[in-house]
């Protein structure tokens, strides 16, 4: 036994080389199989995913406007008053196949007695997905709405006809509602509620609209904003708050929404909470002193000069968005 143990010598350089070659070969074979498996499974998945673009039934032909009028007279009549019916525009549906420009060739639809599966129907009752309906609109509107697929509406299965009416135009841009705000309010109930509060942007008054800050047709940015950040959106109107300032307020530079609710508030100036509490969310300890303004301190007259009703931080620190005064590091007057 001792002799056999003593005869165990380390492998030679050549032997080690062959062991390494064999190990690498086994690893390479395993990796090749794994990559092939991933590629084939990925390809199968891609092939299984249906195209968003609607495909007309095989053998379907265009039958013309007259065939559509026989059953859809009211829709065609309303369509004639929309932008899509302007034949002078070579890109409009009316300049090509009219109804069938959007719904597809209708011969199968006519032969089958109006079967929905033989033509592309729009709206909530359509068998086609929201993505398919939107894809049909984008065959013409891709240049005007290039970011649709990146937007929040597309991600949440909202289609173009959720907001727009192809056959009737009650509001601008063939919206389903008389105004842009009313159209958005059909889904955004909480925002609509905020707009009814005493402090709000003048959307109800018609001076600005939702699309001044948001692009409903999609953007690469959060909440379909037209700019990369909330602050840049606010600065389009509130340019005096942009800066740069000699003394900057970090919470302001970070995000306007730290203190304001842009859609509406029960407090002055769209503040999320009233003064001085909006400041004391951060400044809980300060030099004069930072005790919270509450009923206890008011009732006992503690430092009453700074805690009497009606006083607030902005009485002494009105330049809270930033100051360019050499001694304005406390944002005072």
C-alpha positions in Angstrom: 0.0 0.0 0.0 2.8 2.4 0.9 4.6 1.6 -2.3 1.6 2.3 -4.4 1.1 5.6 -2.7 4.7 6.5 -3.1 4.4 5.8 -6.9 1.8 8.5 -7.4 3.7 11.2 -9.3 2.2 14.5 -10.5 1.1 14.4 -14.1 3.6 15.6 -16.7 3.3 18.8 -18.6 1.9 17.0 -21.7 -0.7 15.2 -19.6 -1.9 18.4 -18.0 -2.1 20.0 -21.5 -4.4 17.2 -22.7 -6.6 17.5 -19.6 -7.0 21.2 -20.2 -7.8 20.6 -23.9 -10.4 18.0 -23.0 -12.0 20.2 -20.4 -12.3 23.2 -22.8 -13.7 20.9 -25.4 -16.5 19.7 -23.1 -17.2 23.3 -22.1 -17.4 24.4 -25.7 -19.8 21.7 -26.6 -22.0 22.6 -23.7 -22.0 26.3 -24.5 -22.8 25.5 -28.2 -25.8 23.4 -27.2 -27.0 26.1 -24.8 -26.7 28.9 -27.4 -28.5 26.8 -30.0 -31.3 26.0 -27.5 -31.7 29.7 -26.7 -31.7 30.7 -30.3 -34.2 28.1 -31.3 -36.5 28.9 -28.4 -36.2 32.6 -29.1 -37.0 32.1 -32.8 -40.0 30.0 -32.0 -41.3 32.6 -29.6 -40.8 35.4 -32.2 -42.6 33.3 -34.8 -45.4 32.6 -32.4 -46.0 36.3 -31.7 -48.7 37.6 -34.1 -48.0 40.7 -36.1 -49.8 43.8 -34.8 -50.8 44.9 -38.3 -54.2 43.5 -39.3 -54.2 41.1 -42.2 -57.2 41.0 -44.6 -58.7 37.6 -45.4 -57.1 35.9 -48.4 -58.9 36.8 -51.6 -60.6 39.9 -50.2 -61.1 42.7 -52.8 -62.1 46.3 -52.6 -65.9 46.9 -53.2 -66.1 50.6 -53.0 -68.0 53.2 -51.0 -71.4 52.3 -52.4 -71.3 48.9 -50.8 -70.6 50.4 -47.4 -73.4 52.9 -47.7 -76.0 50.1 -48.0 -75.6 49.1 -44.4 -73.6 52.0 -42.8 -75.3 55.0 -44.3 -75.2 57.0 -41.0 -71.5 56.3 -40.5 -70.6 57.3 -44.0 -72.6 60.5 -43.7 -70.8 61.5 -40.5 -67.4 60.5 -42.1 -68.0 63.0 -44.9 -67.6 65.9 -42.3 -64.3 64.7 -40.9 -60.7 65.5 -41.9 -60.3 62.0 -43.2 -62.9 62.8 -45.9 -60.8 65.6 -47.5 -59.9 64.2 -50.9 -57.7 67.2 -51.6 -55.2 65.6 -49.2 -53.5 62.8 -51.1 -52.7 61.1 -47.7 -56.4 61.0 -46.5 -58.4 57.8 -46.7 -60.9 59.5 -49.0 -58.1 60.0 -51.6 -57.5 56.2 -51.8 -60.1 53.5 -50.9 -62.2 55.7 -48.5 -63.8 53.4 -45.9 -61.7 50.4 -47.0 -58.5 52.4 -46.5 -58.8 51.8 -42.8 -61.1 48.8 -42.5 -59.5 46.8 -45.3 -61.0 45.3 -48.5 -64.6 44.5 -47.9 -65.7 41.8 -50.4 -65.5 39.0 -47.8 -67.4 41.2 -45.3 -70.2 41.8 -47.8 -70.3 38.1 -48.9 -70.5 36.9 -45.3 -73.3 39.3 -44.4 -71.3 41.6 -42.3 -69.1 39.2 -40.3 -66.7 41.1 -38.1 -63.8 38.7 -38.6 -63.6 39.6 -42.3 -62.9 43.3 -41.8 -61.1 45.4 -39.3 -63.5 46.9 -36.8 -62.5 49.7 -34.4 -63.6 50.3 -30.8 -64.1 48.4 -27.6 -66.3 45.8 -29.3 -63.7 44.9 -31.9 -62.1 41.5 -31.9 -58.8 43.1 -32.9 -56.5 44.1 -30.1 -55.7 47.8 -29.2 -52.3 47.4 -30.7 -53.7 46.1 -34.0 -56.1 49.0 -34.2 -53.4 51.5 -33.4 -51.1 49.9 -36.0 -53.7 50.5 -38.7 -53.8 54.2 -37.8 -50.0 54.4 -37.7 -49.8 53.3 -41.4 -50.6 57.0 -42.1 -49.7 58.8 -38.8 -46.3 57.3 -38.1 -44.5 60.6 -38.9 -46.7 62.7 -36.6 -46.7 60.2 -33.8 -43.3 58.4 -33.9 -43.2 57.7 -30.2 -46.5 56.0 -29.8 -45.1 52.5 -29.0 -42.9 54.0 -26.3 -45.8 55.8 -24.6 -47.9 54.9 -21.6 -51.1 54.6 -23.5 -49.8 52.0 -25.9 -48.4 50.0 -22.9 -51.9 50.0 -21.3 -53.8 48.8 -24.4 -55.3 52.2 -25.2 -56.0 52.6 -28.9 -56.4 55.7 -31.1 -60.2 55.3 -31.1 -60.3 55.3 -27.3 -59.9 59.1 -27.7 -60.7 59.9 -31.3 -63.8 59.3 -33.4 -63.1 58.4 -37.0 -66.7 58.9 -38.2 -67.7 61.9 -36.2 -65.9 65.0 -34.9 -67.5 66.5 -31.8 -64.3 68.3 -30.7 -61.0 69.4 -32.2 -58.9 66.7 -33.9 -61.9 64.5 -34.0 -61.9 63.9 -30.3 -64.8 62.0 -28.8 -65.5 64.8 -26.3 -66.0 68.6 -27.0 -62.6 69.4 -25.3 -59.3 67.9 -24.7 -59.6 67.9 -20.9 -63.0 66.1 -21.1 -61.5 63.5 -23.3 -58.6 62.8 -20.9 -61.0 62.8 -17.9 -62.9 59.7 -19.2 -59.9 57.7 -17.8 -58.0 60.0 -15.5 -60.7 60.5 -12.9 -58.3 61.5 -10.0 -56.7 64.2 -12.2 -60.1 65.5 -13.2 -61.0 65.7 -9.5 -57.8 67.7 -8.8 -58.6 70.1 -11.6 -61.9 71.0 -9.7 -60.0 72.1 -6.6 -59.7 75.8 -5.7 -56.0 76.0 -6.7 -55.5 74.6 -10.2 -53.9 75.3 -13.5 -56.3 77.1 -15.8 -57.3 74.0 -17.7 -61.0 74.2 -16.8 -60.9 77.8 -18.1 -59.5 76.6 -21.5 -56.3 78.7 -21.2 -54.0 75.6 -21.3 -54.6 71.9 -22.1 -53.4 68.6 -20.9 -51.2 68.3 -24.1 -49.3 71.4 -23.2 -47.4 69.2 -20.6 -48.1 65.7 -21.9 -48.0 64.1 -25.3 -50.9 61.6 -25.4 -49.4 60.0 -28.4 -46.3 58.9 -26.5 -42.9 60.1 -25.5 -39.8 58.3 -24.1 -40.3 60.1 -20.8 -42.3 59.3 -17.7 -46.0 60.0 -17.7 -45.8 61.0 -21.4 -44.2 64.3 -20.5 -43.0 66.4 -23.4 -39.7 67.0 -21.6 -37.3 64.6 -19.8 -38.1 66.0 -16.3 -40.9 67.6 -14.4 -38.9 70.7 -13.8 -38.2 71.3 -17.5 -41.9 71.0 -18.2 -42.7 73.6 -15.5 -40.0 75.9 -16.7 -41.7 76.3 -20.1 -44.2 78.6 -18.4 -42.4 79.5 -15.1 -39.2 80.7 -16.6 -38.4 82.9 -13.6 -38.0 79.8 -11.5 -35.3 78.2 -13.8 -32.2 79.9 -12.5 -29.3 79.4 -12.2 -29.2 81.0 -8.8 -26.3 82.1 -6.6 -28.1 80.3 -3.8 -30.1 77.3 -4.9 -32.7 75.4 -2.9 -31.9 71.7 -3.4 -35.5 70.5 -2.9 -36.6 72.9 -5.6 -33.9 72.0 -8.1 -34.6 68.3 -7.6 -38.3 68.3 -8.4 -41.1 70.9 -8.4 -43.5 68.1 -7.4 -41.8 67.9 -4.0 -43.9 70.8 -3.0 -46.6 71.2 -5.7 -49.4 69.1 -7.2 -49.6 70.3 -10.8 -53.2 69.2 -11.3 -54.8 70.9 -8.4 -54.7 71.4 -4.6 -56.9 72.6 -1.8 -54.0 74.8 -0.7 -52.7 78.0 -2.2 -50.2 77.9 -5.2 -50.9 74.2 -5.8 -49.0 73.3 -2.6 -49.4 69.6 -1.5 -49.8 70.8 2.1 -50.3 74.3 3.5 -47.6 76.6 4.8 -45.7 76.3 7.0 -46.0 72.5 7.1 -44.7 72.1 3.5 -41.4 73.6 4.7 -41.3 71.7 8.0 -41.4 68.3 6.2 -37.7 69.0 5.7 -36.9 71.8 8.2 -37.9 70.1 11.4 -34.9 71.6 13.2 -33.8 75.1 12.5 -32.4 78.2 14.2 -35.6 79.9 15.5 -36.4 77.0 16.6 -37.8 74.3 14.4 -40.6 73.1 16.6 -43.6 72.2 14.5 -46.3 74.8 14.2 -49.1 73.0 16.0 -52.0 73.6 18.5 -49.8 72.8 21.5 -47.3 75.6 20.9 -49.9 78.1 19.8 -52.1 77.4 22.9 -49.2 77.9 25.3 -47.9 81.0 23.5 -44.4 79.5 22.9 -42.5 81.9 20.8 -45.8 83.5 19.8 -44.1 86.0 17.4 -43.4 83.3 14.9 -46.3 81.0 15.7 -49.3 83.3 15.6 -52.0 82.5 13.2 -51.3 83.7 9.7 -47.5 83.7 9.9 -45.5 81.3 7.8 -42.0 80.7 6.5 -42.6 82.6 3.3 -43.2 85.9 5.3 -39.4 86.0 5.8 -38.1 83.6 3.2 -40.0 84.5 0.0 -37.1 83.7 -2.3 -37.4 80.0 -1.6 -37.1 79.0 -5.3 -33.6 80.5 -5.2 -31.8 83.8 -4.6 -29.1 85.8 -6.5 -28.6 88.3 -3.6 -25.1 88.1 -2.1 -26.5 87.7 1.4 -29.5 85.6 0.3 -28.3 82.2 1.5 -31.4 82.0 3.7 -33.7 83.0 0.8 -34.7 86.1 2.7 -36.1 89.3 1.2 
